[in-house]
Amino acid sequence: MATEHFSTRYHDLDTWPSLDILSAFYEGQLSAVAAVRPSLPAIAAAAEEAVGRLRRGGRLVYAGAGTSGRIGVQDGTELPPTFNWPDERVVYLIAGGTGAIMQAVENAEDSVEDGIAGIRNNNVGPNDVVIGVAASGRTPFTIAALKEAASRGAQTIGISNNPDAPILEACSHPILADTGEEVIAGSTRMKAGTAQKIILNLLSTLIMVRLDRVYRGLMVNMRATNAKLRRRSEIMVSQITDCDDATAVEAIRQSDGDLKTAVLIALGASPGEARGALERNGGNLRKALADFSKSS
């Protein structure tokens, strides 16, 4: 298993000057980024299928143990504030339970029963998208969760850092980032973890783009929950519509904070017209703008 290999290149690592050690770590991180590139087609294919299921009301389910589980939580928790993804449509299956997010529960990853139970207890079904992450690609908890999810008709995505890993055979969408041996043998929180984080970022963000939650590279579904984000919302409305700040602020007020609606209001639509255009076009702002332009 490549991620567990000991590299003779680093056998005297602890005797090196600090800058040389950091340089080795840094080079490892760069190689982890490069390892993701070959997986882009697989990520795109997984995202495209996920979009159809999620449009039917499905959920994103992250499954993993240890570092891999925590990286899944890190990715998923950013979706509600960034894209206004419903909190109830993100599920986390962590070996050892939620307590394992803050404190390692090292033996929990071996429980096949817990992996199966997590899927069953959350009533995973055909509209759900289950993402299993395991650096080794052999974690029993995660593989069991994927297999149980597949038996229930869910889309299953498996992410591994080792080629020919069982997890890649246990899912409908295998994604491999072959990061190879770690600078510190077996410390997959480093190279492998970096690659996993990138893959999940790419996957979930592409899904959100395809679900019409991004327009012109802007987070038009964002939740403005603090002063910084409220100001960002005003700037986005101004950028899209070329209006002044006062118009943007008033449009956001009339839209009750919904940015897509605010954009249409800033362009002259009434709140009712704006909401109607968005409803007719499935929440797609680009199409709603064209619709409103034709009718005005």
C-alpha positions, 0 to 999 in steps of 0.5 A, a space after each residue: 500500500 503506497 501510502 504506508 511505504 517507507 521512503 529511504 529518501 527521508 530516513 534521516 529526516 529528523 536530523 535535517 535542518 528545519 528549512 529542509 524538512 519544511 521543503 520536503 513537506 512542501 514538495 509533498 503537498 505540491 505532488 498531492 495537488 498534481 496527483 488530482 489532475 488525472 482524476 478530473 474526468 472522474 470527478 466531472 462524471 460523478 458530479 453530473 450524475 449527482 446533480 440529477 439525483 439532488 434535483 429530485 430532493 436527494 442528500 449529500 452523504 459523506 462517509 469516512 474515518 479519521 482524517 478522511 471523515 473530518 475532511 468530509 465534514 469540513 467540505 459539507 459544512 461549508 455548503 449551507 452558508 456558501 450556497 444556501 444548501 439545506 442543512 438537512 440535506 447534508 449527512 455525515 457518517 463518521 466512524 466512531 460518531 460525531 465525537 471522533 471529529 474532535 478526538 481520534 477513535 482509532 478502532 472505529 474504522 474497522 466496524 462494518 456494522 456501524 458503516 451499514 447502520 449509518 446508511 440504514 438509520 439515515 434511510 439512504 435511498 435512490 436520490 442520495 449521493 454517498 461519498 466515501 473517502 479513505 486514503 488506504 481505500 480499505 477502511 471497512 466502515 467506509 466500504 460497508 457504507 458504500 456497499 449498503 448505499 449501493 444496495 439501496 440504489 444511491 449513487 456511490 462515489 469512492 475516493 482513495 489514494 491507493 490504486 487497486 483499492 477495494 473502495 474503488 471496486 465498491 462504488 459506481 464512481 471511483 476517484 483515485 488520487 495516487 499520492 504515493 508514499 508520505 514524507 512521514 510514512 503512513 501520515 495520510 493527514 498530509 499528502 493524501 489528506 490534501 488531495 482528498 480536500 481538493 477532490 471534495 472541494 472540486 466535486 461539491 463546488 461543481 455540483 453547486 454550479 450545476 445546481 444553478 447556485 453560481 452566476 458569473 462566478 459569484 455565490 448568488 445563493 449565499 447566506 448573508 449572516 454577518 456584516 461582511 457577507 451582507 456587504 458582499 451581497 450588496 457588491 454582487 448585486 451592484 456588479 451584476 446589475 451595474 447599479 449603485 449601492 443604494 439601489 442594491 441595498 433596497 433591492 436586497 431589502 425587498 427580496 428579504 435577502 434573496 440575492 437572485 431575487 434582488 438582482 431582478 428587482 435592481 433591474 426593475 422587476 417587482 418582487 413578485 415578477 422577480 420571484 415568478 421569473 425565477 420559479 419559471 426557470 427553476 431558480 436559474 438566474 441566467 435564464 430568469 434574467 433572459 425571461 424578464 428581459 423578454 417580458 419587459 
